[in-house]
Every structure is written in C-alpha cells, then in structure tokens.
Amino acid sequence: MGLALVTRIPNLMEAHVFLVVTYAALDRVADEIKECRRVLEVVPDHYGANLNLGRFLAESGDLQGAIAPLEKATSLRPTQPAPHHFLSEVYEKLGRSGDAERERDASDRLAEAMGAMPPGNAGSSDVADPH
C-alpha cells in the first residue's frame, strides 16, 4: 500500500513514513535509510525520521553517520530517553566510553523520570510522529 501511494503521490510525506515502518518490519535497512532521508528532505525536524535514520545507519555499520541524526533527535525531544540510548550504543561501538556512559546515564535518568524502562527500540509511534 505505501509503495503504491508513494508511486502515485511521491511528495506525500505520510506515505514515506508508512514505508519506513513497513521496511522496518521487513528488516530492509537500505530502504529504511532511503525513506528516512526522504522524510527529512521535507521535514528536517521530524523526530522519528532522525531517530530511526540514526538507528538504521548504526545497524548498517555507519556508526559515524548515525551520530548526527541521533543528536538531532535528542535536541528535538530532550526529555526522550530513546535517542540517548541509541547514542550510547553507537559511542560504545566506537570506543568512546565516556560519551557512551554519559548518554546511557541520560537515557536511564529520563526513562526513570517517565516511569518507564530504558528503551530498547523506538516503536512505530516514534517513526510516525512528526514532532
């Protein structure tokens, strides 16, 4: 459905967001990255697209490339633990233990303040939410 909609109306951002969710469910990382970038061309401050672009870039092995969108996600929603969690994982893999610890502490602190467990993944609501 999403691909047909994007084909008919290529500038409809919601269709690209839907495709990100669909590709995530199918574990199509390269397509996820492409659709996140398309969303960000239209709405650069889209929290979910920044968060998930960072996640997908990290998953694909582009750890350096993952940092900027994850940092953008933290600036867009400073009280959300998820971007800090994913940044901690990226920094850990890059051997930046001090940065990893700082982000892990932020994630844990924010999750506790929300009364939630520290994030392990961002749900589809994070992908689809434009704010």
C-alpha positions as CSV (number, residue, x, y, z in Angstrom):
1,M,0.0,0.0,0.0
2,G,2.7,2.5,1.0
3,L,4.8,1.9,-2.1
4,A,1.7,2.3,-4.4
5,L,0.9,5.6,-2.6
6,V,4.5,6.9,-2.9
7,T,4.5,6.0,-6.6
8,R,1.2,7.9,-7.2
9,I,2.0,10.9,-4.9
10,P,5.8,11.0,-4.4
11,N,5.7,14.1,-2.3
12,L,3.2,12.8,0.3
13,M,5.4,12.6,3.4
14,E,3.0,10.3,5.3
15,A,3.4,7.7,2.6
16,H,7.2,7.7,3.1
17,V,6.7,7.5,6.9
18,F,4.5,4.5,6.3
19,L,7.2,2.9,4.1
20,V,9.8,3.4,6.9
21,V,7.5,1.4,9.3
22,T,6.9,-1.2,6.6
23,Y,10.6,-1.6,5.7
24,A,11.5,-1.8,9.4
25,A,9.1,-4.7,9.9
26,L,10.7,-6.4,6.9
27,D,14.3,-5.6,8.0
28,R,15.1,-3.8,4.8
29,V,17.7,-1.5,6.2
30,A,18.8,0.2,3.0
31,D,15.2,1.0,2.1
32,E,14.6,2.3,5.6
33,I,17.5,4.7,5.3
34,K,16.4,5.9,2.0
35,E,12.8,6.6,3.2
36,C,14.0,8.3,6.4
37,R,16.2,10.6,4.2
38,R,13.2,11.4,2.0
39,V,11.1,12.3,5.0
40,L,13.9,14.6,6.3
41,E,14.1,16.3,2.9
42,V,10.6,17.5,3.5
43,V,10.6,17.9,7.3
44,P,14.2,18.2,8.6
45,D,13.0,18.3,12.2
46,H,11.0,15.1,12.1
47,Y,11.9,13.4,15.3
48,G,11.0,9.8,14.3
49,A,12.9,10.1,11.0
50,N,16.0,11.4,12.7
51,L,15.9,8.8,15.4
52,N,15.3,5.9,13.1
53,L,17.8,7.2,10.5
54,G,20.4,7.1,13.2
55,R,19.4,3.6,14.3
56,F,19.4,2.3,10.8
57,L,22.7,3.8,9.9
58,A,24.2,2.3,13.0
59,E,22.6,-1.1,12.2
60,S,24.1,-0.9,8.7
61,G,27.6,-0.2,10.2
62,D,27.8,3.5,9.5
63,L,28.4,4.4,13.2
64,Q,29.9,7.9,12.4
65,G,26.9,8.7,10.2
66,A,24.5,7.7,12.9
67,I,25.7,10.3,15.4
68,A,24.3,13.5,13.7
69,P,20.7,12.3,13.3
70,L,20.6,10.8,16.8
71,E,22.0,14.1,18.3
72,K,19.3,15.9,16.3
73,A,16.7,13.6,17.8
74,T,18.0,14.4,21.3
75,S,17.7,18.2,20.5
76,L,14.2,17.8,19.2
77,R,12.9,15.9,22.2
78,P,15.3,16.4,25.0
79,T,13.2,14.5,27.5
80,Q,13.0,11.3,25.5
81,P,15.4,8.5,26.5
82,A,15.5,6.7,23.2
83,P,18.0,8.8,21.3
84,H,20.3,8.8,24.3
85,H,20.1,5.0,24.4
86,F,21.0,4.6,20.8
87,L,23.8,7.2,21.0
88,S,25.2,5.3,23.9
89,E,25.3,2.1,21.8
90,V,27.0,3.9,18.9
91,Y,29.6,5.6,21.2
92,E,30.3,2.2,22.9
93,K,31.0,0.6,19.5
94,L,33.2,3.5,18.5
95,G,35.2,3.0,21.7
96,R,34.1,6.4,23.1
97,S,33.4,5.0,26.6
98,G,33.0,8.4,28.3
99,D,30.4,9.6,25.7
100,A,28.7,6.2,25.9
101,E,28.4,6.4,29.7
102,R,27.1,10.0,29.6
103,E,24.4,9.0,27.1
104,R,23.5,5.8,29.0
105,D,23.1,7.8,32.2
106,A,20.9,10.3,30.4
107,S,18.7,7.6,29.0
108,D,18.4,5.8,32.3
109,R,17.6,9.1,34.1
110,L,15.0,10.2,31.6
111,A,13.4,6.7,31.5
112,E,13.1,6.7,35.2
113,A,11.6,10.1,35.2
114,M,8.9,8.9,32.8
115,G,8.3,5.8,34.9
116,A,9.5,3.6,32.0
117,M,12.1,1.0,31.3
118,P,15.2,2.3,29.4
119,P,14.4,2.0,25.7
120,G,15.5,-0.9,23.6
121,N,13.8,0.2,20.4
122,A,11.7,3.0,19.1
123,G,8.2,1.9,18.3
124,S,6.3,2.8,15.2
125,S,4.8,5.8,17.1
126,D,8.3,7.3,17.1
127,V,8.7,6.8,13.4
128,A,5.3,8.3,12.5
129,D,5.2,11.1,15.0
130,P,6.3,14.3,13.1
131,H,7.1,16.3,16.2
